[in-house]
């Protein structure tokens, strides 16, 4: 495929900000294109040194332990998505008139002239599931596709690799969108908007604006959540191509130009002839796995993007049936003594936890971890009537305990006051003591995991292990 026809990379001074999952491949690709590459990194640990040695062997300059100084002669910065916009490096770049791109922008600019169009998905929650559902639907339609972005194949690999794709299902975070000024998707969806990563963006307005960039220049459809006004507002503000349509998805009966649900059937009133009168059946609610309300919304968003790309109704059904959800996303671990144990370790923010808590009637809630600047009053107030009890672990559990005291004072709370990895086993034991027959013990932490675990997968695994011990009578 084309190697950046627009830009002559030969000898161009590019600074890559941050080693890691996006930085290392970006440095290798740029070096391969003939650029003079310097990588700057805040950390100087063993892993960083190993990565540095690998890059230095390719002729890349690496500066560890100094991510704030702009290297002399830099003509472009390519940054890892997690680096905050207020880093001194970016202030120095702005002063010097140096552009900053993210890994997504780099991939977008390196696409060949006949490159596959992008169907893009962003939102606070449900991105990964929706993109995987979308890829499954596109595959069922006989299209060559991949789920890329934050998941699956790296975007740079998808754009520069040997494999030829018809269309790409692209998951984009608000960070990635912030640093992708020229990205123009075929069609895009914002699934929902809730406060998240505010410590990075600085304000809810800035966060929403970055999410909204996914709609810029869309050609066919801007897909929004009819139940979330903020997503519709972003469509209104977007500068799109002539003829691009706003397409809503709803868990209720759809109006014209919407996808929705009628008597247990997912229906399309957007991509049909005479949408005032006609509707196309796409799939049954039972084809969605699991058929929890927020997941049906994900399926409708995926269907809307696939239909915008011209996929037939049958492929939507087949693709949804073929889809299996990720681990740690509302995963039923076991039933022990009439109590269900459910792992939703992937609920790393309040919005995801709220969707999870809404799926069960009577819950013993295991929560806590790193709050990332979140507050818990709204979550607790909405879920209070469903709570049988709560068990709190992790660094910021006090914030949740205070919200429970304010909005659910009658709910018994066990504060484990622990952040060691063994705390999960104790939490499951305590939850078992609070639960009654018919209850669900739900791990939906509403927080990130890094205070105690390497990632949310490890946290979910620890929960599942502890539950299995209960079941085997070791508990």
C-alpha positions in Angstrom: 0.0 0.0 0.0 1.1 3.6 -0.4 3.7 4.9 2.0 2.4 8.4 2.6 2.4 9.9 -1.0 1.7 13.3 0.5 4.7 13.4 2.8 8.4 12.7 2.0 9.5 11.0 5.2 13.1 10.7 4.1 15.3 12.5 6.7 12.3 14.1 8.4 12.9 14.7 12.1 10.0 13.0 14.0 9.8 12.7 17.7 7.7 9.8 19.1 6.3 10.6 22.6 6.1 7.5 24.7 7.2 3.9 24.3 4.5 1.3 24.7 1.8 -0.3 22.6 1.5 2.5 20.1 4.9 4.2 20.4 7.1 1.3 19.5 5.3 0.3 16.3 5.1 4.0 15.3 8.8 4.5 15.7 9.5 1.3 13.7 7.2 2.3 10.8 8.6 5.9 10.7 12.1 4.6 10.7 11.3 2.2 7.9 9.9 5.1 5.9 13.3 6.8 6.2 12.5 9.4 8.9 15.1 10.3 11.6 13.3 9.2 14.7 13.8 10.2 18.4 11.7 8.5 21.1 11.2 10.4 24.4 9.8 8.5 27.4 9.1 9.6 31.0 9.9 6.3 32.5 13.4 4.6 32.7 12.6 1.1 33.9 13.8 -2.3 32.8 10.9 -2.7 30.2 11.6 0.7 28.7 15.3 -0.1 28.4 14.6 -3.4 26.6 12.3 -1.6 24.2 14.9 1.2 23.8 17.6 -1.4 22.9 15.4 -2.9 20.2 14.7 0.5 18.6 18.3 1.7 18.9 19.3 -1.4 16.9 17.2 0.0 14.1 18.8 3.4 14.2 16.3 5.1 16.4 17.5 7.6 19.1 15.8 7.0 22.5 15.8 9.4 25.5 14.5 7.7 28.6 13.5 9.6 31.8 12.9 12.9 29.9 9.5 13.1 28.2 9.2 16.9 28.6 12.0 18.4 26.5 11.4 18.9 22.8 14.4 17.4 20.9 16.3 19.9 18.7 15.1 20.0 15.1 11.8 18.2 15.7 9.5 18.7 12.7 6.6 16.5 13.9 5.5 14.8 17.1 3.7 11.4 17.1 2.3 10.8 20.6 1.0 7.9 22.5 -2.7 8.5 23.2 -2.4 8.5 26.9 -0.1 11.5 27.1 -2.1 14.5 28.5 -2.5 17.6 26.4 -1.0 19.8 29.1 2.4 18.0 29.0 5.3 20.6 28.7 6.5 18.8 25.6 3.2 19.8 23.8 3.5 23.4 25.0 7.0 23.5 23.6 5.8 22.0 20.3 3.0 24.6 20.0 5.5 27.4 20.6 7.8 26.0 17.9 4.9 25.5 15.5 5.4 21.7 15.5 2.3 19.6 14.7 1.3 16.8 17.1 -0.3 13.6 15.8 -1.5 10.5 17.6 -1.1 7.0 16.3 -4.5 7.1 14.7 -3.6 10.3 12.7 -0.4 8.6 11.6 -2.2 5.5 10.4 -4.8 7.7 8.6 -2.1 9.7 6.8 -0.2 6.6 5.8 -3.2 4.9 4.0 -2.8 4.2 0.3 -5.0 5.8 -2.3 -7.3 2.8 -2.5 -7.5 2.3 1.3 -10.4 0.6 3.0 -13.0 3.1 4.5 -13.3 3.4 8.3 -16.5 2.8 10.3 -15.6 4.4 13.6 -17.0 3.9 17.1 -16.4 6.0 20.2 -18.3 6.5 23.5 -17.7 6.2 27.2 -18.8 2.5 27.3 -19.5 -0.3 24.9 -16.9 0.6 22.3 -15.1 -2.7 22.2 -18.2 -4.8 22.1 -19.8 -2.6 19.4 -16.7 -2.8 17.2 -16.5 -6.5 17.6 -20.2 -6.9 16.8 -19.7 -4.7 13.8 -16.8 -6.7 12.5 -18.8 -9.9 13.0 -21.7 -8.4 10.9 -19.4 -7.2 8.2 -17.7 -10.7 8.1 -21.1 -12.3 7.8 -21.8 -10.1 4.8 -18.7 -11.6 3.1 -16.5 -8.5 3.6 -12.8 -8.6 4.5 -12.6 -6.6 7.7 -10.9 -6.4 11.1 -11.7 -4.9 14.5 -8.9 -2.3 15.0 -7.9 0.7 17.1 -7.9 0.1 20.8 -8.4 -3.6 20.1 -7.4 -6.5 17.9 -5.1 -5.6 15.0 -3.0 -2.5 15.4 -4.2 0.3 13.1 -0.7 0.8 11.6 -0.6 -3.0 10.7 -4.1 -2.8 9.2 -3.1 0.2 7.1 0.4 -0.9 6.0 0.2 -4.7 6.2 -0.1 -7.2 3.3 -3.7 -8.0 4.2 -6.2 -6.1 2.0 -9.4 -5.1 3.7 -12.7 -3.9 2.2 -13.7 -1.9 5.3 -12.4 -1.5 8.9 -14.3 -1.4 12.2 -12.3 1.1 14.2 -12.6 1.7 18.0 -11.4 5.1 19.0 -10.9 6.6 22.4 -11.3 10.3 23.2 -7.5 10.5 23.6 -7.0 9.1 20.1 -9.6 11.5 18.6 -8.0 14.4 20.4 -4.8 13.8 18.4 -6.4 12.9 15.0 -7.3 16.2 13.3 -7.6 15.0 9.7 -9.5 11.7 10.3 -12.6 11.4 8.2 -14.7 8.3 8.6 -17.2 6.8 6.2 -19.7 6.7 9.1 -19.3 6.9 12.8 -21.1 6.4 16.1 -20.9 8.0 19.5 -22.6 5.4 21.8 -23.0 7.5 24.9 -21.3 10.3 26.9 -20.7 10.2 30.6 -18.0 11.8 32.8 -14.7 9.8 32.3 -11.1 10.6 32.0 -11.8 14.2 33.2 -8.4 14.2 34.8 -7.0 13.9 31.2 -9.3 16.2 29.3 -9.7 18.9 32.0 -13.5 19.3 31.7 -16.6 17.5 30.5 -16.9 20.0 27.6 -13.4 19.2 26.3 -14.1 15.5 26.7 -17.4 15.7 24.7 -15.7 17.9 22.0 -13.0 15.3 21.5 -15.6 12.5 21.2 -17.5 14.6 18.7 -14.5 14.9 16.4 -15.4 11.3 15.2 -18.3 12.8 13.2 -16.2 15.4 11.3 -16.4 14.8 7.6 -18.6 11.7 7.8 -19.9 10.8 4.4 -22.9 8.5 4.9 -24.2 8.4 8.6 -23.6 10.0 12.0 -25.1 7.4 14.4 -26.2 8.8 17.8 -28.0 7.4 20.9 -31.6 8.8 21.0 -31.6 8.3 24.8 -28.5 10.4 25.2 -29.1 14.0 24.1 -25.4 14.9 24.3 -24.6 12.5 21.4 -27.3 14.1 19.2 -25.9 17.6 20.0 -22.5 16.5 18.8 -24.0 15.4 15.5 -25.7 18.9 15.1 -22.3 20.6 15.7 -20.4 18.3 13.3 -19.2 19.5 9.9 -20.2 16.6 7.6 -20.2 15.9 3.9 -23.3 16.9 1.9 -25.9 14.2 2.2 -24.6 12.6 5.3 -27.6 11.6 7.6 -28.1 11.6 11.4 -29.3 8.1 12.4 -30.6 7.4 15.9 -30.7 4.2 17.8 -33.2 3.5 20.5 -34.4 0.7 22.8 -38.0 1.9 22.1 -40.0 2.0 18.8 -37.9 3.7 16.2 -39.1 6.8 14.3 -38.0 7.5 10.7 -34.2 7.5 10.3 -33.8 5.4 13.5 -33.1 1.8 14.4 -35.0 0.4 17.4 -36.9 -2.5 19.0 -40.5 -3.6 18.4 -41.9 -6.6 20.2 -38.5 -8.3 20.7 -37.3 -7.5 17.2 -34.5 -5.2 16.1 -35.8 -3.1 13.3 -34.4 -0.6 10.8 -36.4 2.5 9.7 -33.3 4.3 8.4 -31.9 2.3 5.5 -35.1 1.3 3.8 -37.2 2.6 0.9 -40.0 5.0 2.2 -38.9 5.1 5.8 -42.1 7.0 6.8 -44.1 3.8 6.3 -41.6 0.9 6.1 -39.4 -1.0 8.5 -36.9 -3.8 8.0 -36.6 -6.6 10.5 -32.9 -7.2 11.3 -32.7 -9.7 14.2 -34.4 -10.8 17.3 -33.4 -9.5 20.8 -32.5 -13.1 21.6 -29.8 -13.0 18.9 -27.9 -10.5 21.0 -25.5 -12.0 23.5 -26.1 -11.2 26.4 -29.5 -9.5 25.8 -29.0 -6.9 28.5 -30.4 -3.5 27.6 -27.1 -1.7 27.1 -25.9 -4.6 24.9 -29.0 -4.4 22.7 -28.1 -0.7 22.3 -24.5 -1.7 21.2 -26.0 -4.2 18.7 -28.3 -1.4 17.3 -25.3 0.9 16.9 -23.3 -1.8 15.2 -26.2 -2.6 12.9 -26.6 1.1 12.0 -23.0 1.4 10.9 -23.2 -1.9 8.9 -26.4 -0.8 7.2 -24.8 2.6 6.4 -22.1 0.6 4.6 -24.8 -1.2 2.7 -24.9 -4.6 4.5 -28.0 -6.7 4.0 -30.4 -7.4 6.9 -29.6 -11.1 7.0 -25.9 -10.4 7.7 -26.9 -8.3 10.7 -28.7 -11.3 12.2 -26.0 -13.8 11.3 -23.2 -11.5 12.6 -24.9 -10.9 15.9 -25.6 -14.6 16.4 -21.9 -15.4 15.6 -20.6 -12.8 18.1 -19.2 -13.9 21.5 -18.6 -11.2 24.1 -15.2 -10.5 25.7 -14.2 -12.0 29.0 -14.9 -9.9 32.1 -17.9 -8.2 30.5 -21.0 -9.3 32.5 -19.6 -12.9 32.5 -21.6 -15.4 34.6 -18.9 -17.2 36.6 -21.0 -19.7 38.7 -24.1 -20.3 40.9 -23.2 -21.2 44.5 -26.0 -22.0 47.0 -28.6 -20.3 44.8 -26.6 -17.1 44.3 -25.3 -16.0 40.9 -21.7 -14.6 40.7 -21.1 -12.2 37.8 -17.8 -10.8 36.7 -18.0 -7.3 35.1 -14.4 -6.3 36.0 -14.5 -4.3 32.7 -16.9 -1.8 34.3 -14.0 0.5 35.0 -16.1 3.7 35.3 -19.4 4.7 36.8 -21.3 4.7 33.5 -20.4 1.0 32.8 -21.2 0.0 36.4 -24.6 1.7 36.1 -25.5 -0.4 33.0 -24.3 -3.5 34.9 -26.2 -2.8 38.1 -29.4 -2.1 36.0 -29.3 -5.7 34.7 -30.1 -7.4 38.1 -32.9 -7.1 40.6 -31.1 -7.8 43.9 -27.3 -7.3 44.1 -24.4 -7.6 46.5 -22.0 -5.2 44.9 -18.2 -5.5 45.0 -16.7 -2.2 44.0 -13.7 0.1 44.4 -10.3 0.8 42.9 -8.9 3.9 41.2 -11.6 6.5 40.7 -9.8 8.6 38.0 -11.6 11.7 39.2 -15.1 10.2 39.1 -17.9 10.8 41.7 -20.3 8.2 42.7 -23.5 9.9 44.0 -25.5 9.6 40.8 -24.6 5.9 40.4 -25.5 5.0 43.9 -28.7 7.0 43.9 -29.9 5.3 40.7 -28.9 1.8 41.9 -29.8 2.0 45.7 -33.1 0.1 45.5 -31.3 -2.9 43.9 -28.6 -3.2 46.5 -28.7 -6.0 49.1 -25.2 -5.0 50.3 -21.8 -3.7 49.2 -18.3 -4.8 49.7 -15.6 -2.2 49.1 -11.9 -2.7 48.2 -9.2 -0.5 46.6 -7.6 2.9 47.0 -10.6 5.1 46.4 -13.3 3.0 48.1 -14.0 5.8 50.6 -15.6 7.9 47.8 -18.1 5.0 47.2 -18.7 4.4 50.9 -19.6 8.1 51.4 -22.0 8.0 48.4 -23.6 4.9 49.9 -24.0 6.6 53.2 -25.7 9.6 51.5 -28.0 7.7 49.1 -28.4 4.2 50.5 -27.9 4.5 54.2 -29.9 1.3 54.9 -27.6 -0.9 52.7 -25.0 -2.9 54.8 -21.5 -2.0 53.7 -18.3 -4.0 54.4 -15.2 -1.8 54.0 -12.3 -4.2 53.6 -9.7 -1.5 53.8 -7.3 -3.5 51.6 -5.5 -3.0 48.3 -3.5 -6.2 48.2 -4.4 -8.8 45.5 -5.7 -11.2 48.2 -8.4 -8.7 49.0 -10.6 -10.1 46.2 -10.9 -13.5 47.9 -11.9 -11.8 51.1 -14.4 -9.6 49.2 -16.1 -12.7 47.7 -16.3 -14.3 51.1 -17.9 -11.2 52.6 -20.3 -10.9 49.7 -21.4 -14.5 50.2 -22.3 -13.7 53.8 -24.5 -10.8 52.7 -26.2 -12.6 49.8 -29.6 -14.4 49.9 -31.0 -17.1 47.5 -31.8 -15.4 44.2 -29.3 -12.6 44.6 -26.5 -11.7 42.3 -23.0 -11.0 43.6 -21.7 -8.5 41.0 -18.1 -7.4 40.6 -18.7 -4.0 38.8 -16.0 -1.9 40.4 -16.8 1.5 38.7 -13.1 2.1 39.0 -9.8 1.3 37.3 -7.8 -1.7 38.6 -4.2 -0.5 38.6 -4.1 0.2 42.3 -4.3 -3.6 43.0 -4.0 -5.5 39.7 -2.1 -5.3 36.4 -5.4 -4.7 34.6 -9.1 -5.4 34.7 -8.6 -8.9 33.3 -6.4 -9.9 36.2 -9.0 -8.4 38.6 -11.7 -10.4 36.9 -9.6 -13.6 37.1 -9.0 -13.1 40.8 -12.8 -12.8 41.3 -13.5 -15.9 39.3 -10.9 -17.9 41.1 -12.3 -16.9 44.5 -15.8 -17.8 43.3 -14.7 -21.3 42.1 -13.1 -21.8 45.6 -16.5 -21.2 47.1 -18.1 -23.7 44.7 -15.5 -26.4 45.5 -16.1 -26.0 49.2 -12.6 -24.6 49.9 -14.1 -21.2 50.9 
